[in-house]
Amino acid sequence: MLFGTPFSSLGVPCRFPSRVALFDSYPIGTSLVIGMDSSFWVGSFGGLQDSVALLTNARLFSNNGNPIDGIRAVVRIPIINITFVSQ
């Protein structure tokens, strides 16, 4: 029986422990690709906070690989929207 909010191995309380586990092995600053339904972000892992993944110096691409927007300093991606994470 669980009591309270589940935590990831990073010590972050989370509502989506199975998705947060995708980030357990990545140190801060690791270059990552984070996929969503019809696009993906490429940037440096900045951590997890309030059920969002943070990427720094990130750029958004469409699924066919074309850039959608310029580089952003910080991007907050809701964990519930993440479909894949790769390095």
C-alpha positions as CSV (number, residue, x, y, z in Angstrom):
1,M,0.0,0.0,0.0
2,L,1.3,3.4,-1.0
3,F,1.1,6.4,1.3
4,G,1.5,9.9,-0.1
5,T,2.8,11.0,-3.5
6,P,5.1,8.6,-5.4
7,F,8.7,9.8,-5.9
8,S,11.1,9.2,-8.8
9,S,14.7,8.1,-8.1
10,L,15.5,11.8,-8.6
11,G,13.5,12.6,-5.5
12,V,10.8,14.4,-7.4
13,P,7.2,13.9,-6.4
14,C,5.2,12.8,-9.4
15,R,1.8,11.8,-10.6
16,F,3.2,9.8,-13.6
17,P,6.0,7.6,-12.1
18,S,6.3,5.4,-15.2
19,R,7.0,8.4,-17.5
20,V,9.3,10.1,-15.0
21,A,11.3,6.9,-14.9
22,L,12.3,7.8,-18.6
23,F,14.6,10.5,-17.2
24,D,16.2,8.6,-14.3
25,S,19.5,7.9,-16.0
26,Y,20.1,11.3,-17.6
27,P,22.3,13.9,-15.8
28,I,21.5,17.6,-16.1
29,G,22.9,18.9,-19.4
30,T,22.5,15.7,-21.4
31,S,21.3,16.3,-25.0
32,L,17.9,14.7,-25.4
33,V,15.1,14.3,-27.9
34,I,11.7,14.4,-26.3
35,G,8.8,13.3,-28.5
36,M,5.2,14.4,-28.4
37,D,2.2,13.5,-30.7
38,S,3.1,15.4,-33.8
39,S,6.5,17.0,-33.0
40,F,9.7,16.6,-30.9
41,W,12.0,18.8,-29.0
42,V,15.8,18.7,-29.1
43,G,17.7,20.3,-26.2
44,S,19.6,19.9,-23.0
45,F,17.9,18.2,-20.0
46,G,17.3,20.7,-17.3
47,G,15.4,18.6,-14.8
48,L,11.9,17.8,-13.7
49,Q,9.6,20.1,-11.8
50,D,5.9,20.1,-11.1
51,S,5.1,17.3,-13.5
52,V,7.0,18.9,-16.4
53,A,10.3,18.1,-18.0
54,L,12.6,21.1,-18.5
55,L,14.8,21.5,-21.6
56,T,17.3,24.3,-22.1
57,N,18.4,25.7,-25.5
58,A,15.7,23.6,-27.1
59,R,14.3,23.6,-30.6
60,L,10.9,22.2,-31.8
61,F,10.8,20.0,-34.9
62,S,7.9,18.4,-36.8
63,N,7.8,14.6,-37.2
64,N,9.3,14.9,-40.7
65,G,12.4,16.7,-39.2
66,N,11.7,20.3,-40.3
67,P,12.3,23.0,-37.6
68,I,9.1,24.7,-36.5
69,D,10.5,27.4,-34.3
70,G,13.8,28.9,-33.3
71,I,15.9,28.0,-30.3
72,R,14.2,28.7,-26.9
73,A,16.2,29.2,-23.7
74,V,13.9,27.1,-21.5
75,V,11.0,24.8,-22.5
76,R,8.5,23.2,-20.1
77,I,7.0,19.9,-21.5
78,P,4.2,18.3,-19.5
79,I,5.1,14.8,-18.7
80,I,1.7,13.5,-19.7
81,N,2.3,14.7,-23.3
82,I,5.6,12.8,-23.7
83,T,5.6,9.8,-26.0
84,F,9.4,9.0,-26.1
85,V,12.8,10.2,-24.8
86,S,16.1,9.4,-26.5
87,Q,19.7,10.6,-26.2
